[in-house]
Amino acid sequence: MSTVKQPRLLFDSKLKAERDYWVAKLSGEMCASGLAADFERPAATSGARVPLALPVPDELSNGLSKFAGDSPVLLYAALLTALKVYLHRCNEGGPVVVGSPPLRGDGPASQTPNVLATVDEVDEQLSFRALVVSVHENLLEAYERQSYPFDRLLKDLGVEEPDNRSPLFDVVLVLGSIHGDLPELRNDLTFIFDQTPGRLSLEVSYNPELFHGDTVRRSSQHLINLLSAATKAPDDPIINLDIVDDEERELLARSWASGERRDFSGPALLHAGAWGAARS
C-alpha cells in the first residue's frame, strides 16, 4: 500500500469544508473510467511502468494554444475534457473520474505530493467549448481544495486501496508546466503533456502487465485525433467529433468490406457514428 507523508492538519473549519466537498463529489455511484485491458489484471501489481512518447502535430499545438490563450489551466481543462470524452466513449457512460496532480505552488507545504479525483459528467450533445467551461469550473473548485490528502479522503469514503490498482480512477492526466508531484499510485495509465513555446509533447506511462504498447499507442492517437477535431470545430456537438483519422477509417472500411476480421486488441478503434458496431 502506498504511503504519502502529509503535514499534520488541524481539523478546522476549512479542512472540514474541504472534506465535505470531496466526500460529496465522490460518494455517488462511480462507473469504470479506464481502458479495457489486454491482459487479466493481476492480484497485485509490480509497479512496472513503460514510457511511450507520441508526436503532437504542430497544427494541434497551435490550435490548443489559440483555444486556451495564455491560460495553462484552461489548456489543461481542454486536454482533460478531451480525455474524459474519450473515456466516456470507451465505457458505459456515467461520471468520468480522472486523477490530477495539484497545482504547483511556492513553499514546501504546496509541494507535498497529492492527487485529486476530478469528476465530470459528459454530455455529448454539448459543444466541446461548453464542456470545457464546465470542466474548467470543476477544476478551479478542486484546486481550491487541493491540500486535502488523498489517503485521508479514502478513509473518509470508506474505500480500501487494493494491491492491483488505484482506487477511484485508473487514468491520470498531467500538464508538466503547472502541476506538482504525484504520490505513488497504482493507476493504469498516466498521460503527461509538456508545454514549451509553440509546442506540446506527450508521453504516456502505462502498466505493461495490462496493456500492449500498440494498444496504448492507438488509444493515445485517438485522443490526439479527438483534440484535433475539437480545436477545429469547438462549437460543434461533441458527438460529431471523430477520433479516427482517414488512414484508420480506410483500413477498417477495407477490412469490413472484405469480410476480414482484423485482430485489434485493446479498446475499440471506433466509438461513434456508424462505426460503433465495429467495437469488439
Secondary structure, DSSP 8 states (H G I E B T S, - for coil): ------------HHHHHHHHHHHHHHSS-----S---SS---SS-----EEEEE---HHHHHHHHHHHTT-HHHHHHHHHHHHHHHHHHHTTSS-EEEEE--B--SSTGGGS---EEEEE---TTSBHHHHHHHHHHHHHHHHTTTTS-HHHHHHHHT----SSS-SS-SEEEEETTTB--------SEEEEEEEETTEEEEEEEE-TTT--HHHHHHHHHHHHHHHHHHHHSTTSBGGG-----HHHHHHHHHHHHTT------SS-S--SGGGGGG--
